[in-house]
Amino acid sequence: MIEAGSPAPLGATFDGEGTNFALFSEHAEAVELCLFDGQDHEVTRIGLPERTGNVWHGYLWGCQPGQRYGYRVHGPWDPAAGRFFNPDKLLLDPYARELSGPLKWAPEVFGFDRDGSDGRMRRNSADSAPFMPKGVVHGAGGAPGTRRPVPWAETILYETHVRGYTMRHPAVPEPDRGSFRGLRNREVLDYLKALGITTVELMPVQAFVDEHFLVERGLSNFWGYNTLGFFAPEPRYLRGGSLSEFREMTDAIHEAGLEVVLDVVYNHTAEGDRLGPTLSFRGIDNPSYYRPTAEDPGEYVNDTGCGNTLNADHPQVRRLILDSLRYWTTEMGVDGFRFDLATVLGRGAEGFDRQHPFFLELQQDPVLSDIKLIAEPWDVGSDGYQLGGFPPGWAEWNDRYRDAVRRAWRGDKGGLEGFAAGLLGSAEIFEAEGRKPWASVNYVASHDGFTAQDLVSYEVRSNEANGEGNRDGHEHNYSCNYGVEGPTDNAGIRAVRRRQRLNLLASVLLSQGTPMLLAGDEFGNSQGGNNNAYAQDNETGWLDWSGLAGDPDFQAQVRALIRLRNTVALLRQGDHLHGHATNPDGWRDVEWLGADGERLKEAAWGDAQALSVLLCDTREGRFGEDEVQAAAVLLNVSESEVELVLPRVADTGTWHCVFASHEGERPGWTEGRAVRLDERSCACFLFAEAPPG
C-alpha cells in the first residue's frame, strides 16, 4: 500500500519500515514507480500519489533495501518544445545510491523511432525496461572513518584510475584487480605512503555508460567520463556488490594517512545529444535538466563536446549536484573533488561568472565549503577557457604551466622565460583576490595526453586503436623523441630520455604551487604513444608495474624529490614571492640569477638556457645549523655543460647539493667557484651550516 509520503529527501529513502520515493519533475503530468524482482521482471507499477511543488512522492510500506526500481514519467511528447516524455521508457532515479545491471544497447532505449523515414522524431512505444539498469533501494550506511585534511600548501596530488592502477599490480589478488578492493590492498597503500604523495585523485567512479559508438567498435569507456548516476558507484568496480566496498577503500586510504579526491563529471550526462538514448534526465524533465539552444528548445547547447550540457542555472540541477557532493563527502568519506570541464558549472545565459549561484551556494555550504575543490578550468563553449577565473577556495589545473615546462625542457627558444612564472606559482594568473600559490595545480602529464615516458619517446600521437583514424587526442604535445620514434635499444637515447623524464617531474616538485603526478610516471609507464587512451581498457591503459623493477633508482629519485619538498618549506611557500622582502645580507626572497651569479637582466631572458632561481628565508636572527637559510634550483635546458655561480647568501653556512637529475656524482660547490651542471639537467642546492639530513 502506498501513502502520500514526503517530498524530501529526494530519491528512495528506507526508514526501517518502508521506503519513501521522491522524484523532481516540473513538467510531468504523472509519475509511476515500477518495481522489479530479482530476475529483473517488472512486478508492479504504482502511481506516486502526491505532488508537492515540483516533487512527486509516495511512501511504500514494507519496501525493503535491495528492492529494484525505476520510474515511468507521463507528459507531452513534443520534441520541438524539448518535451520528451515517454512512459514506455524506464527511467533511472537521479538519486539512486546503487545500480543493478548494465545498460544494454538496443533500439528500445531510444525515446524515438530511429527508423523513421520521414525524418520526424516519432515516439518509440517499445518498452525499454529489459535493457535498462535499475535503481536499488539502499539502507542507511555507517559513518566513514575520521578525515584528516591535508593543508593545501602541503598537498601532493597523485592522479590514478581504480581499474588501471590495479589490473596488473603483482600484489593485488586476481579477484580484487580492477576494483575498490584492489585499491585498498595493503601493499598498494604502503607503496603510495612510501612514495610520499598526500592525496589520491581518482578518475571517475560514479556510475557511467559505455557509449554506443564504442560498443559498436568492440571498445568500452575506460576513463568513465560519461556519467549516468551521480550518487551510485560504478558497479564494475564492486566485487561483492556492496556499497561498503567504496567506503572501506576510503577508510583504508585514510588510515594510511592519505586523502581521496574524486574526479566528477557534472557538466553533461550519458544521454548524449537529442538523438541519444532516454535513460533518466531526458525523460524525467528535459527542459529543467539540460541547457537548450536559444533558437531551438529541442536542441542542446553543446559546451561540453559530448552532446548535451547540464543546466546549472536551474535550482534543481544545482541541488542535485550539491546533494551528490555532500553524499560522497559525508557518507562515502571523500575529501574533495576535481570537476571535469568545470566552466560549465559557472556558465549562465551571459557566459561564465565566478559569482554564479553554484559557486555561491557551494561556498556557503557547511560541509562542502571546507573540502578540496579543483577545477578543470575550461570547456569547449564560447569563452570557455577560464584559467585563473574561479573563486577563492578553488585550485585549478594549470595547462599553461604544463606546456611551459614541456617546451622549456624540449629546448624551445625562450622556454625558460615561459617557465619562470610557473616555477613561482603563476602569480600573474592566480594572485588576484588573494589566491595563494596552491591554487595552481602544476603538472606535466595527466590522464589526458602523453605519459611522461611518452613525452620523451613520441613526437606524433599513436591513437589508431581508438578507431577514430588517429584524429582524436591532442595534436600539439610539445614532445620530443630524441632521435627515434617509440621504443629503442640505443643507450644514448635512452639515457637522454631518462634524464628528461626526471627533469620534468623535478620541475613539478620544485615549483611553488600544488604538484600533481600521473600514476606510473615515477617508474616510466608508457601507453605506447596513445595520448587519448579513454577507450583502452587493456594493457595500453593499465599500468605496467614491471617498469618499477626495471629502473628502481628512478622511483627512488622521485621519492627523494617528494621528501625534499615535504621537508623544505622554502619549496612550498604559502604566499606568492615578488622579491620585496630581503634577508639580513640583502638578498631578496626570490632572485633570478644568470650563469655569473648576478641578477638576471631583463634583456637576457629571451636567450637564457641556463639559470638559477634563489629562494631566501628572510626572517631576522641567526639560524641553527639544521635550518635551511636558502634554496636554489638550477636549470640547464641546453645541450652543453654549463657553469652556474651560486653566491654566499649569509655570513655562515654553505651550499649543499640535495638533488641532481644527471647520473653520477652530484655537483659540488666551493665558495668562489661555479657549479658544473651537465647538459639537459637540473639540481637543487640548500644553504645551511651543516649538510641537510
C-alpha positions in Angstrom: 0.0 0.0 0.0 1.4 3.4 -1.0 0.7 6.6 1.0 1.5 10.2 0.4 4.9 10.2 1.9 7.2 13.2 1.9 8.8 15.4 -0.9 12.1 15.3 1.0 14.6 13.9 0.7 14.7 13.1 -3.0 15.4 9.5 -4.0 14.5 6.3 -2.3 14.8 6.5 1.5 14.3 3.5 3.7 13.3 4.3 7.3 13.2 0.8 8.8 9.6 0.0 7.9 9.2 1.2 4.4 10.6 3.4 1.7 9.8 7.0 0.7 10.1 7.7 -3.0 10.5 11.3 -4.2 11.2 12.5 -7.8 11.5 16.0 -9.1 9.7 16.8 -12.4 8.4 20.3 -13.1 6.7 19.4 -16.4 5.4 15.9 -15.8 1.7 15.1 -15.7 2.1 11.8 -13.7 4.8 9.6 -12.4 4.7 5.8 -12.0 7.0 3.8 -9.6 8.0 0.5 -11.2 9.2 -2.4 -9.0 11.3 -5.4 -10.3 12.0 -8.8 -8.9 15.4 -10.5 -8.6 15.1 -11.8 -12.2 14.6 -8.2 -13.5 10.9 -8.8 -14.2 8.6 -5.8 -13.6 6.1 -6.9 -11.0 4.1 -3.8 -10.4 3.5 -0.2 -11.3 2.3 2.3 -8.7 1.4 5.9 -9.4 3.1 8.3 -7.0 0.0 9.8 -5.2 1.2 13.2 -4.2 2.9 16.3 -5.8 4.3 18.9 -3.6 5.6 21.8 -5.7 7.5 20.0 -8.4 8.3 16.9 -6.5 6.2 13.7 -6.9 6.3 11.4 -3.9 4.9 8.4 -2.2 5.6 6.1 0.8 5.5 2.3 0.3 5.1 0.3 3.4 7.3 -2.8 3.6 9.6 -1.8 0.8 13.0 -3.1 1.9 16.6 -2.4 0.9 17.6 -4.4 -2.1 14.3 -3.6 -4.0 15.0 -2.8 -7.6 13.0 0.1 -9.1 12.7 2.7 -11.8 10.2 5.3 -13.0 7.9 5.9 -15.9 7.0 9.6 -16.4 4.0 10.8 -18.3 3.7 14.1 -20.1 3.6 15.6 -23.6 5.7 14.3 -26.5 6.7 17.5 -28.2 10.4 17.3 -29.4 10.2 20.8 -30.9 9.5 22.2 -27.5 12.1 20.0 -25.8 9.5 17.7 -24.2 10.5 14.0 -24.5 8.1 12.4 -22.1 7.6 8.7 -23.0 6.2 6.3 -20.3 7.4 3.3 -22.4 10.9 4.2 -21.3 12.0 3.1 -17.8 14.0 5.9 -16.2 16.7 5.7 -13.7 16.3 7.7 -10.5 18.9 10.5 -10.5 19.3 9.9 -6.7 19.7 6.2 -6.9 22.5 5.1 -4.5 23.1 1.8 -6.2 22.5 0.3 -9.7 21.7 -3.2 -10.7 22.6 -4.4 -14.2 24.2 -2.7 -17.1 22.7 -0.7 -19.9 22.1 -3.0 -22.9 22.2 -1.1 -26.1 19.1 -1.8 -28.1 16.6 0.3 -30.2 14.2 0.1 -27.2 16.3 2.5 -25.1 15.8 5.4 -27.5 12.7 7.5 -26.9 12.0 8.0 -30.6 11.8 5.7 -33.6 15.3 5.8 -35.2 14.0 4.2 -38.4 11.5 7.0 -39.2 11.7 7.5 -43.0 10.2 11.0 -42.9 12.8 12.4 -40.5 10.3 13.2 -37.8 11.0 12.2 -34.2 8.2 9.8 -33.7 7.7 8.4 -30.2 9.1 4.9 -29.7 6.5 2.8 -27.9 8.7 -0.2 -27.3 9.4 -1.0 -23.6 13.0 -0.2 -22.6 12.8 -1.9 -19.1 14.5 -5.2 -20.1 17.6 -3.2 -21.3 17.9 -0.7 -18.5 19.9 -0.7 -15.3 17.6 -0.4 -12.2 18.0 1.6 -9.1 18.3 -0.3 -5.8 16.8 0.8 -2.5 19.6 1.2 0.0 19.5 1.2 3.8 21.3 3.7 5.9 25.1 3.4 5.7 27.6 3.7 8.5 29.7 6.8 9.1 33.1 6.8 7.3 36.3 6.9 9.2 37.9 10.1 10.5 39.2 12.5 7.9 42.5 14.3 8.4 42.6 17.1 5.9 46.0 17.9 4.4 46.7 21.6 4.2 46.8 22.8 0.6 50.3 24.1 0.9 51.4 20.5 1.8 49.4 18.7 -0.8 50.8 16.5 -3.5 48.2 15.0 -5.8 48.6 11.6 -7.5 46.1 11.0 -10.3 45.2 7.4 -11.0 42.4 5.1 -12.1 40.8 2.4 -9.9 40.9 -0.2 -12.6 44.0 0.8 -14.5 46.2 1.1 -11.3 45.4 -2.4 -10.0 44.8 -4.7 -13.0 48.5 -5.6 -13.4 49.7 -4.9 -9.9 51.6 -8.0 -8.7 50.5 -7.8 -5.1 46.7 -7.5 -5.8 44.9 -10.9 -5.9 43.3 -11.7 -9.2 39.7 -11.4 -7.9 40.4 -7.9 -6.5 42.0 -6.4 -9.5 40.2 -3.5 -11.2 38.1 -2.8 -8.1 37.8 -0.7 -5.0 39.1 -3.7 -3.0 42.2 -3.7 -5.1 43.0 -0.1 -4.3 42.7 -0.7 -0.6 45.3 -3.6 -0.8 47.9 -3.1 1.9 50.9 -3.3 -0.4 49.3 -0.7 -2.7 48.7 1.7 0.2 52.2 1.1 1.6 53.6 2.0 -1.8 51.7 5.2 -2.0 52.6 6.2 1.5 56.3 5.5 0.9 56.2 7.4 -2.3 55.3 10.5 -0.2 52.2 11.8 -2.0 49.4 13.1 0.2 46.3 12.8 -1.9 45.0 10.2 -4.3 42.9 11.7 -7.1 40.7 9.0 -8.6 39.4 9.3 -12.2 35.6 8.9 -12.4 34.0 6.3 -10.1 30.4 7.4 -10.4 28.2 5.0 -12.5 28.9 5.6 -16.2 27.9 4.1 -19.5 29.9 2.8 -22.5 28.9 4.9 -25.4 27.0 3.3 -28.2 29.7 4.1 -30.8 32.4 2.4 -28.6 30.3 -0.7 -28.2 29.9 -0.9 -31.9 33.7 -0.8 -32.3 34.2 -3.5 -29.7 35.6 -1.0 -27.2 34.4 0.4 -23.8 34.6 3.6 -21.9 37.7 3.1 -19.7 38.1 6.5 -18.2 34.4 6.9 -17.2 33.7 10.5 -18.3 30.1 9.6 -19.3 28.1 9.6 -16.1 24.6 8.1 -15.7 24.2 8.1 -11.9 25.7 10.9 -9.7 25.2 9.0 -6.4 26.0 5.4 -7.4 29.5 4.0 -7.6 30.4 2.3 -10.8 29.2 -1.3 -10.5 32.1 -2.8 -12.4 34.4 -1.6 -9.6 32.4 -3.6 -6.9 33.3 -7.2 -6.3 30.9 -8.2 -3.6 28.1 -6.0 -4.8 28.1 -3.9 -1.6 28.4 -0.2 -1.5 30.5 -0.6 1.7 33.4 -1.6 -0.6 33.9 2.0 -1.6 33.8 3.3 2.0 36.1 0.5 3.1 38.5 1.8 0.4 38.4 5.4 1.6 38.7 4.3 5.2 41.8 2.3 4.3 43.3 5.2 2.4 42.6 7.5 5.3 44.3 5.0 7.7 47.4 5.2 5.6 47.4 9.0 6.2 46.2 9.9 2.7 43.3 11.8 1.2 40.8 10.8 -1.5 39.7 13.2 -4.2 37.2 12.2 -6.9 37.1 13.3 -10.5 33.5 14.2 -11.1 31.5 14.9 -14.3 28.6 17.3 -13.6 28.9 19.0 -17.0 27.0 16.5 -19.1 25.3 13.1 -18.9 25.4 9.8 -20.7 22.2 10.6 -22.7 24.2 12.5 -25.4 22.6 14.8 -27.9 18.9 14.9 -28.9 19.4 11.6 -30.9 20.7 9.8 -27.8 19.0 7.3 -25.5 16.3 8.2 -23.0 17.8 6.8 -19.7 16.9 9.3 -17.0 17.0 13.1 -17.1 15.7 13.5 -20.6 12.6 11.6 -19.9 12.1 12.9 -16.3 12.2 16.6 -17.2 14.3 17.6 -20.2 13.6 21.4 -20.1 14.9 21.6 -16.5 18.0 19.4 -16.6 19.5 20.4 -19.9 20.5 23.7 -21.4 18.6 24.3 -24.8 19.8 26.5 -27.6 18.2 29.9 -27.9 16.9 29.0 -31.4 15.6 25.5 -30.8 14.2 24.3 -27.4 14.6 20.7 -28.7 18.3 21.1 -29.4 21.1 21.1 -26.8 23.8 23.6 -26.1 27.0 21.5 -26.5 29.6 23.4 -24.4 31.0 20.0 -23.4 31.6 18.4 -26.8 29.6 15.4 -25.5 26.2 16.2 -26.9 24.5 17.9 -24.0 25.2 20.4 -21.2 23.6 20.2 -17.8 21.8 23.5 -16.9 23.4 24.7 -13.6 21.3 27.8 -13.9 18.3 25.7 -12.7 17.9 25.4 -9.0 17.1 21.7 -9.1 20.3 20.9 -11.1 22.3 22.8 -8.5 20.5 20.9 -5.8 21.3 17.6 -7.5 25.0 18.4 -7.7 25.3 19.7 -4.2 23.3 16.8 -2.7 25.6 14.4 -4.6 28.8 16.1 -3.5 27.5 16.2 0.1 26.6 12.4 -0.1 30.1 11.4 -1.3 31.7 13.6 1.4 29.6 12.7 4.5 28.6 9.1 3.8 31.4 7.8 1.5 34.4 9.6 3.1 35.7 11.7 0.2 38.0 14.6 0.9 37.5 16.7 -2.2 36.6 16.8 -5.9 38.2 17.6 -9.3 35.5 19.0 -11.6 35.7 18.0 -15.2 35.0 20.9 -17.6 34.2 23.0 -14.6 33.5 26.1 -16.6 30.1 24.7 -17.4 29.1 24.9 -13.7 29.7 28.7 -13.7 28.2 29.3 -17.1 24.9 31.3 -17.2 23.0 32.8 -20.1 25.6 35.6 -20.3 28.6 33.3 -20.1 30.9 32.3 -17.3 30.5 34.1 -14.0 32.6 33.5 -10.9 29.6 34.8 -8.9 27.3 32.2 -10.4 24.8 30.8 -7.9 26.5 27.4 -8.0 29.8 28.8 -6.6 27.9 31.0 -4.1 25.9 28.1 -2.8 29.0 25.9 -2.6 30.9 28.5 -0.6 28.0 28.8 1.9 27.5 25.0 2.3 28.6 24.0 5.9 30.0 20.7 4.6 31.3 21.5 1.1 33.0 24.8 1.8 35.7 23.0 3.8 36.9 20.4 1.3 39.3 20.4 -1.6 37.8 21.8 -4.8 39.8 21.5 -8.1 38.6 22.9 -11.4 39.5 21.8 -14.9 39.0 25.5 -15.9 37.8 25.1 -19.5 35.1 23.8 -21.7 34.6 24.0 -25.5 31.9 26.7 -25.4 32.4 30.4 -26.2 34.9 32.0 -23.9 35.2 28.6 -22.2 38.9 28.9 -21.2 38.8 30.3 -17.6 42.2 29.5 -16.1 42.5 31.8 -13.1 38.9 32.7 -13.2 37.5 30.6 -10.4 36.6 32.0 -7.0 38.9 31.9 -3.9 39.0 28.5 -2.3 39.4 26.7 -5.7 42.5 25.2 -7.1 42.8 24.8 -10.9 44.6 22.6 -13.4 47.3 24.8 -14.9 47.8 23.7 -18.5 49.9 26.8 -19.2 52.4 25.5 -16.7 52.3 22.1 -18.3 53.1 23.4 -21.7 55.7 25.8 -20.5 57.7 23.1 -18.7 57.5 20.8 -21.7 58.7 23.5 -24.1 61.5 24.6 -21.8 63.0 21.1 -21.5 62.5 20.4 -25.2 64.8 23.4 -25.7 62.4 25.8 -27.4 63.7 29.3 -27.7 62.6 31.4 -24.8 61.4 28.3 -23.0 62.9 29.2 -19.6 61.3 32.6 -19.7 57.9 31.0 -20.2 58.5 28.5 -17.4 59.8 31.1 -14.9 56.4 32.4 -13.7 55.1 28.9 -13.3 58.1 27.9 -11.2 56.9 30.6 -8.7 53.2 29.6 -8.7 51.9 31.6 -11.6 51.0 34.7 -9.6 50.0 36.6 -12.7 47.1 34.1 -13.1 46.1 33.3 -9.5 47.1 36.0 -7.1 44.0 38.2 -7.8 41.5 38.2 -4.9 44.2 36.9 -2.5 44.5 33.4 -4.1 47.6 31.6 -2.9 50.2 29.6 -4.9 48.4 26.4 -4.1 45.6 27.5 -6.4 47.9 26.4 -9.3 47.8 22.7 -9.8 51.2 22.1 -11.6 51.6 19.0 -13.8 53.4 17.9 -16.9 51.3 14.8 -17.6 47.8 13.7 -16.7 45.3 11.0 -18.0 44.6 13.4 -20.9 47.7 13.2 -23.1 51.1 11.6 -23.2 52.6 10.0 -20.1 56.0 11.4 -19.1 57.7 8.4 -20.7 55.8 9.0 -24.0 56.5 12.8 -23.9 60.2 11.9 -24.4 59.6 9.0 -26.8 57.0 10.1 -29.3 56.5 13.2 -31.4 53.3 12.0 -33.0 50.3 10.5 -31.3 49.5 6.9 -32.0 45.8 6.6 -31.3 44.8 4.2 -34.1 43.4 1.7 -31.6 40.7 4.2 -30.7 39.1 3.7 -34.1 38.9 7.4 -35.0 41.6 7.4 -37.7 44.2 8.9 -35.3 42.3 12.2 -35.3 41.5 12.2 -31.6 43.7 13.4 -28.8 46.0 16.4 -28.6 47.8 17.3 -31.8 50.3 19.6 -30.2 52.1 17.9 -27.3 55.4 19.8 -27.1 57.1 16.4 -27.0 60.4 15.1 -28.4 61.7 11.6 -29.3 65.4 12.5 -29.3 66.1 10.7 -32.5 63.8 7.6 -32.7 60.0 7.4 -32.6 58.9 5.0 -29.9 61.0 2.3 -28.0 64.7 2.0 -28.8 67.7 0.0 -27.7 70.0 3.0 -28.3 71.7 3.5 -25.0 72.4 7.2 -25.6 68.8 8.0 -26.5 67.5 6.0 -23.5 69.8 7.9 -21.2 68.6 11.3 -22.5 65.0 10.2 -22.2 65.5 9.1 -18.6 67.1 12.4 -17.6 64.4 14.4 -19.3 61.7 12.4 -17.5 63.4 13.2 -14.2 63.8 16.9 -15.3 60.0 17.1 -16.0 59.0 15.6 -12.6 61.6 17.6 -10.7 60.2 20.8 -12.2 56.8 19.9 -10.9 58.0 19.0 -7.4 60.4 22.0 -7.1 57.8 24.6 -8.2 55.6 26.7 -5.9 52.0 25.6 -6.1 50.3 22.2 -5.8 52.2 19.4 -7.6 50.3 16.6 -9.4 51.9 13.4 -10.6 50.3 11.0 -13.1 50.4 7.5 -11.6 53.2 5.4 -13.2 55.3 8.4 -14.2 57.5 7.6 -11.3 58.6 4.4 -12.9 58.3 5.1 -16.6 54.8 3.8 -17.5 54.0 4.1 -21.3 50.8 3.9 -23.3 52.6 3.2 -26.5 52.2 6.8 -27.8 48.4 6.8 -27.3 47.6 10.2 -25.9 43.9 9.6 -25.6 43.5 6.2 -24.0 39.9 6.7 -23.0 38.7 3.6 -24.7 41.7 1.3 -23.9 40.6 -0.9 -21.1 43.5 -3.2 -21.8 47.3 -3.2 -21.3 47.5 0.2 -23.0 45.5 1.8 -20.3 46.6 -0.4 -17.4 49.8 0.5 -15.6 52.8 -1.7 -16.4 54.4 -2.3 -13.0 57.4 -4.0 -14.5 59.0 -0.6 -15.0 59.4 -0.4 -11.3 61.8 -3.3 -11.2 63.5 -2.2 -14.5 64.8 1.0 -13.0 64.2 1.2 -9.3 66.6 4.1 -8.9 64.3 6.4 -10.9 61.5 5.8 -8.5 63.9 6.3 -5.6 64.9 9.7 -7.1 61.2 10.8 -7.3 60.7 9.7 -3.7 63.7 11.8 -2.7 62.3 14.8 -4.5 58.9 14.4 -2.8 60.7 14.1 0.6 62.8 17.2 -0.2 59.6 19.2 -0.9 57.9 17.9 2.2 60.9 18.9 4.5 62.0 22.2 3.0 59.3 24.9 3.5 61.0 27.3 1.0 60.0 24.9 -1.8 56.2 25.1 -0.9 55.6 28.6 0.4 52.2 29.9 1.3 52.4 33.2 -0.4 53.5 34.5 -3.8 57.1 35.8 -4.0 57.8 39.1 -5.6 61.3 40.0 -4.4 60.0 42.5 -1.9 61.4 41.1 1.3 65.2 40.8 2.0 67.4 38.8 4.3 70.0 40.5 6.6 72.6 40.2 3.8 70.4 42.0 1.3 69.3 39.0 -0.8 65.6 39.2 -1.7 63.1 36.4 -1.1 63.4 35.4 -4.7 66.2 36.2 -7.1 66.7 35.0 -10.7 70.4 34.6 -11.3 72.4 34.3 -14.6 75.4 32.0 -15.1 77.6 34.6 -13.4 75.6 34.5 -10.2 74.3 38.1 -10.8 70.7 39.1 -11.0 69.5 38.2 -14.5 68.8 41.3 -16.6 65.5 41.5 -18.4 67.1 41.6 -21.8 68.8 38.3 -21.1 65.7 36.3 -20.5 64.8 35.5 -24.1 68.0 33.7 -24.9 68.6 32.2 -21.4 69.2 28.4 -21.5 70.7 28.1 -18.0 69.9 30.0 -14.8 69.2 29.6 -11.1 66.3 30.7 -9.0 67.3 31.6 -5.5 64.8 31.4 -2.6 65.9 33.1 0.6 64.4 32.8 4.1 64.1 36.5 5.1 63.4 36.0 8.8 65.6 38.0 11.2 68.0 36.3 13.5 70.6 33.6 13.5 69.7 30.3 12.0 70.5 26.9 13.7 72.8 24.5 11.9 69.9 22.3 10.9 67.9 25.2 9.4 67.8 25.9 5.7 68.5 29.6 5.0 68.1 29.4 1.2 67.3 27.1 -1.6 68.5 27.3 -5.2 67.0 25.5 -8.2 69.5 25.3 -11.1 68.2 24.7 -14.6 70.2 23.9 -17.8 68.0 23.1 -20.8 70.8 23.4 -23.3 72.7 20.5 -24.9 76.0 21.6 -23.4 77.5 21.5 -19.9 77.4 24.9 -18.2 78.8 26.6 -15.1 76.5 28.4 -12.7 77.7 30.6 -9.9 75.8 30.4 -6.5 76.5 33.3 -4.3 77.0 33.2 -0.5 73.7 34.4 0.9 74.6 34.6 4.6 77.6 35.0 6.9 77.6 31.4 8.0 76.7 28.3 6.0 77.5 26.7 2.7 75.7 25.3 -0.3 74.9 21.5 -0.3 73.6 19.7 -3.4 70.5 17.7 -2.4 69.3 16.7 -5.8 70.7 16.4 -9.4 68.9 14.9 -12.4 72.1 13.7 -14.2 73.5 10.3 -13.4 76.7 10.0 -11.4 78.2 12.1 -8.7 76.3 15.2 -7.6 77.8 18.6 -8.5 79.6 20.3 -5.6 80.1 23.9 -4.6 83.1 25.5 -3.2 83.0 29.2 -2.2 84.0 31.4 -5.1 83.7 28.6 -7.7 80.9 27.7 -10.1 78.8 24.6 -10.1 79.2 22.5 -13.1 75.8 21.4 -14.4 75.5 18.7 -17.1 73.6 19.2 -20.3 69.8 18.9 -20.0 69.8 18.7 -16.3 68.6 20.4 -13.1 69.8 20.4 -9.5 68.7 21.7 -6.1 71.1 23.2 -3.5 70.3 24.2 0.0 72.3 26.8 2.0 72.8 25.7 5.6 75.6 25.4 8.2 75.5 21.6 8.1 74.5 19.2 5.3 70.7 18.6 5.4 69.8 15.2 6.8 
